[in-house]
Amino acid sequence: MTAHEKSGDRPALLWLTRDLRLADNPALHAALQSARTIVPIFVLDDTAAAQWALGAASRWWLHHSLAALQNALAQAGATLVLRRGSAEQIIPQVAAAIGAAECHVARPYEPWRRASVKAVAVALEKIGVRLCRHASVLLFEPEQIRTKTGGHYGVFTPFSRACEALGVPAQYLPPPARIPSCPPPTSESLNDWNLLPKHPDWAGGLRANWAPGEAGAQKRAKIFLKQGLTAYDEARNTPAGTTTSMLSPHLHWGEISPRQLWHAARVGAEGASNGAKVFRNELLWREFSAHLLFHHPTLPNEPLRPEFAGMPWHDDAKHLHAWQRGQTGVPLVDAGMRQLWQIGWQHNRVRMVTASFLIKHLLIDWRRGQQWFWDTLVDADLASNAASWQWVAGSGADAAPFFRIFNPVLQGRKFDPSGTYVRRFVPELSRLPDRFLHAPWEAPEETLNAAGVRLGQNYPHPIVDLAAGRQQALDAFTALSRTAA
């Protein structure tokens, strides 16, 4: 480029990562503002992700999300370039091939992605291309939310108050009708990436319950905001209900912007004030988790409270496997784990119960559970996953005390009193009366026989006595506390 040429005369590269949408996409908007033509690209970089390469459920979601994005971009006149490999190598190569002046990308927060983007920036600078990062994934940047002394928050309530005080700009970037594009470089085939399961095809439940992509996100948001928001504050704890938003995977992949949802859930809207407040609070929990990961990059691997490093975990493969497969003999736990396996998602109340059971009743390291969720959740998010597991384990920021141990029987009777949730996912217990559904071992033999339940045969005995498991956890925590003191 000669000295008198402007960067706008050269194409811009749009590097899509966790912003797989056209509406309210700051990186896309900036690229269109800065250049006459753009080339969108997505790079699947398993090498940079290393330990946190996408799990199986996330790969299923990504395939369909990218397919939807390809179609949306094509309708707007652009072609999505797909490449698999090192982003540090691919992004500069493509930028050079199209003669780009700038590369626009959503700002990352995961440690591995931050390192990758930083390396790409250095490589681009060497060839005269500027990398432009844009706030797209979160409502607030980590530098925006600070304590009065300039530090970062470790407790949610003051964090949320600081967010509320700062406010979210009521800005919305509409999807472009046309995206001017120059001839794109060669793209790989999405089908060749083999992101979908083959034999066996375990994704039937995912296909039946999800519609990945921006259109699916907008449709689900519209339904939730119209039908579920009003009762969200109370009904969200009922796992059999349909009042949870189920927007988490769409948010994770950036198929819908958190800013859009924040303003759509208007506090004070007719009949929706309490539900809206609680829903926006959930969005802030997502922010809090991301901020924790940003300031504590080891969050997925190390307890935030260092004294928990000495917890005497049990390495029990049989118990872990029973938990993973929903064969613990504790109905609410089993229902939750089977829901996770079948549809790649688990109700939030049940997530707390299943995590507590693994960590405390079985005394199995929270990182084992975190890894299983990473592979099986369609909304597997490094920040939310790590922060939530550490919250239950008592080792994280603003965590529940370790001695807070969810009783899965009481939780089931309180939040699934008619047994609708358990009966759906644990059908072998479906004929049991409500009274015994959440604790079949308490049922008389004649009641079990009448319901066709044979404990130890078609449904397991509990793999741990709940009272004994609870005491075991308390004893371990007491011993840990003495050692730390």
Secondary structure, 3 states (H helix, E strand, C coil): CCCCCCHHHCCEEEEECCCCCCCCCHHHHHHHHHCCCEEEEEEECHHHHHHHCCCHHHHHHHHHHHHHHHHHHHHCCCCCEEEECCHHHHHHHHHHHHCCCEEEEECCCCHHHHHHHHHHHHHHHHCCCEEEEECCCCCCCCCCCCCCCCCCCCCHHHHHHHHHHHCCCCCCCCCCCCCCCCCCCCCCCCHHHCCCCCCCCCCHHHHHHCCCCHHHHHHHHHHHHHHHCCCHHHHCCCCCCCCCCCCHHHHHCCCCCHHHHHHHCCCCCCCCHHHHHHHHHHHHHHHHHHHHHHHCCCCCCCCCCHHHHHCCCCCCHHHHHHHHCCCCCCHHHHHHHHHHHHHCCCCHHHHHHHHHHHHHHCCCCHHHHHHHHHHHCCCCCHHHHHHHHHHHHCCCCCCCCCCCCCCHHHHHHHHCCCCHHHHHHCHHHCCCCHHHHCCHHHCCHHHHHHCCCCECCCECCCCCCHHHHHHHHHHHHHHHHHHHC
